[in-house]
Amino acid sequence: MPTLITFTISAFVTFLTIIDPVGLAPVFVGLTSHLSQAQRKVVIARATLISAAIIAFFAIVGRFLLDRLGISLYAFNIAGGVLLFMVAIDMLFGRPSGARETKEEEEEAMTREDISVFPLAIPLIAGPGTIATTILYVGQASMQPMLLLSVFLAIASALVLAWVAMRSSSWIIQRVGRTGIMVFSRILGILLAALAIQFVLNGVTTFAHTSGFIK
């Protein structure tokens, strides 16, 4: 079982990477270019709250759903790790990630009035990668209060940073520039790829122990 500090750092880095607050800035600017400042504030608040509700739902009932479907935690570790690795590869090569938003969803978003639910809350913030990560870390916490608190704080911190990034999107792009955002995104992609591989290794190791291949 990981130590509290190691687990907390790992959870924070993973959620920060998968939600990618800095990467939201240019997307948010593009989607809200036709809105007033007051309308942008409403969209940001709604998107953040809806994302938090979705993540909280899967944090609470995610493991129950897995049990009802007969899916073991080590299988979800492997599947979640593969999914996160795909997101990391897209980040490294600067490609739109299908695990967060498909091309069709992106095009449809341009014609929608309320973008707080789609595509901001789903799938940009609380997408499949975030949901998988939430279930993985809640499962790893194993009902230990301090570890569960660490997961909660990691999620809350990443959502707060996403809120700040969207509120400061114009300023971030002006100061950092699109090149700076691309560089930062690729660095996060490398970290996410390593964490994804670790998830897969943890799942394989647990399966080996459970099956008796390793004693």
C-alpha positions in Angstrom: 0.0 0.0 0.0 1.5 3.4 -1.0 2.3 5.9 1.7 0.0 8.8 2.2 2.4 11.4 0.7 3.2 9.3 -2.3 -0.4 8.4 -2.9 -1.5 12.1 -2.6 1.2 13.3 -5.1 0.4 10.5 -7.5 -3.4 11.3 -7.4 -2.9 15.0 -7.8 -0.5 14.7 -10.8 -2.8 12.2 -12.5 -6.0 14.3 -12.1 -4.1 17.5 -13.0 -2.8 15.8 -16.2 -6.0 14.1 -17.3 -8.2 17.2 -16.7 -5.4 19.4 -18.2 -6.5 22.9 -17.0 -4.0 24.8 -19.1 -5.1 22.9 -22.2 -8.7 23.9 -21.5 -7.8 27.6 -22.0 -7.6 27.7 -25.8 -10.5 25.4 -26.2 -12.6 27.5 -23.9 -11.7 30.7 -25.7 -12.7 29.2 -29.0 -16.0 27.9 -27.8 -17.0 31.1 -26.0 -15.7 33.8 -28.4 -19.3 34.8 -29.1 -20.3 35.2 -25.4 -20.1 38.2 -23.1 -17.9 38.2 -20.0 -21.0 37.6 -17.8 -22.1 34.7 -19.9 -18.6 33.2 -19.8 -18.7 33.3 -16.0 -22.0 31.4 -15.9 -20.7 28.8 -18.3 -17.5 28.3 -16.3 -19.5 27.9 -13.0 -22.0 25.4 -14.5 -19.3 23.4 -16.3 -17.3 23.1 -13.0 -20.2 22.1 -10.9 -21.6 19.6 -13.4 -18.1 18.0 -13.7 -17.8 17.8 -10.0 -21.2 16.1 -9.7 -20.3 13.5 -12.4 -17.0 12.7 -10.8 -18.6 12.4 -7.4 -21.2 10.1 -8.7 -18.6 7.7 -10.1 -16.5 8.0 -7.0 -19.4 6.8 -4.9 -21.0 4.2 -7.1 -18.2 3.3 -9.5 -17.0 0.3 -7.6 -20.5 -0.9 -7.0 -21.1 -0.8 -10.8 -18.0 -2.8 -11.4 -19.0 -5.4 -8.9 -22.5 -5.7 -10.4 -21.0 -6.1 -13.9 -18.6 -8.7 -12.6 -15.5 -6.6 -13.5 -12.6 -7.0 -11.2 -10.5 -4.0 -10.0 -7.3 -5.3 -11.6 -9.1 -5.6 -15.0 -10.3 -2.0 -14.6 -6.7 -1.0 -13.6 -5.5 -2.4 -16.9 -8.3 -1.0 -19.0 -8.0 2.4 -17.3 -4.2 2.4 -17.8 -4.6 1.6 -21.5 -7.2 4.4 -21.9 -4.9 6.9 -20.1 -2.0 5.8 -22.2 -4.0 6.6 -25.4 -4.8 10.1 -24.0 -1.1 10.5 -23.2 0.0 9.6 -26.7 -2.5 12.1 -28.2 -1.1 14.8 -25.8 2.5 14.0 -26.8 1.7 14.3 -30.5 -0.6 17.2 -30.2 -3.7 15.3 -31.5 -7.3 15.7 -30.4 -8.0 12.9 -28.1 -10.9 10.6 -28.9 -11.0 9.6 -25.2 -12.1 13.1 -24.4 -13.9 14.5 -27.5 -14.4 13.1 -30.9 -14.3 15.2 -34.1 -18.0 14.9 -34.5 -18.6 16.1 -31.0 -16.2 19.1 -31.5 -18.1 20.1 -34.7 -21.5 19.7 -33.0 -20.3 21.8 -30.0 -19.8 24.8 -32.3 -23.5 24.9 -33.0 -24.8 24.5 -29.5 -25.8 27.4 -27.2 -25.1 25.8 -23.8 -21.6 24.5 -23.9 -21.3 24.1 -20.1 -22.6 20.6 -20.2 -21.2 19.6 -23.6 -18.4 19.7 -24.4 -16.9 21.4 -21.4 -18.2 19.2 -18.5 -18.5 16.2 -20.8 -16.1 15.1 -22.1 -13.4 17.7 -21.7 -13.3 17.8 -17.9 -15.2 14.8 -16.7 -14.5 12.5 -19.7 -13.9 8.8 -19.7 -10.3 9.3 -18.7 -11.3 11.3 -15.6 -14.0 8.8 -14.7 -11.7 5.8 -15.1 -9.0 7.6 -13.0 -11.6 8.4 -10.2 -12.7 4.7 -10.0 -9.1 3.5 -10.0 -7.9 5.8 -7.2 -11.0 5.3 -5.1 -10.4 1.5 -5.5 -6.7 1.9 -4.5 -7.7 3.9 -1.4 -9.5 0.7 -0.1 -11.9 2.6 2.2 -9.0 4.2 4.1 -10.3 7.6 5.2 -7.0 9.5 4.7 -6.4 8.0 1.3 -10.0 8.8 0.2 -9.5 12.3 1.5 -6.3 12.6 -0.6 -8.3 11.5 -3.7 -11.0 14.1 -2.9 -8.5 16.9 -2.5 -6.7 15.9 -5.7 -9.9 16.0 -7.7 -11.0 19.3 -6.0 -7.6 20.9 -6.7 -7.7 19.9 -10.3 -11.3 21.3 -10.7 -10.3 24.5 -9.0 -7.3 24.9 -11.4 -9.6 24.1 -14.3 -12.0 26.9 -13.1 -9.1 29.3 -12.7 -7.7 28.4 -16.2 -11.1 29.0 -17.8 -11.5 32.3 -16.0 -8.0 33.4 -17.0 -8.0 31.8 -20.4 -7.4 35.0 -22.4 -4.6 36.1 -20.1 -3.0 32.6 -20.2 -2.9 32.5 -24.0 -1.6 36.1 -24.2 1.2 35.4 -21.6 2.2 31.8 -22.3 1.2 31.6 -26.0 0.0 28.6 -27.9 3.6 27.3 -28.2 4.0 27.4 -24.4 0.7 25.5 -23.9 1.8 22.9 -26.4 5.1 22.4 -24.6 3.4 22.1 -21.2 0.8 19.7 -22.7 3.6 17.4 -23.9 5.4 17.4 -20.6 2.1 16.4 -18.9 1.7 13.8 -21.6 5.0 12.1 -20.7 4.0 12.0 -17.0 0.6 10.6 -17.8 2.1 7.9 -20.0 4.3 6.8 -17.2 1.4 6.8 -14.7 -0.7 4.8 -17.2 1.9 2.1 -17.5 2.1 2.0 -13.7 -1.7 1.4 -13.6 -1.3 -1.5 -16.1 1.6 -3.0 -14.2 -0.4 -2.8 -10.9 -3.3 -4.5 -12.6 -1.1 -7.3 -14.0 0.7 -7.8 -10.7 -2.6 -8.0 -8.8 -4.0 -10.5 -11.3 -0.8 -12.6 -11.0 -1.1 -12.6 -7.2 -4.9 -13.4 -7.3 -4.4 -16.2 -9.8 -1.5 -17.7 -7.9 1.2 -17.1 -10.5 3.1 -15.1 -7.9 3.2 -16.0 -4.3 
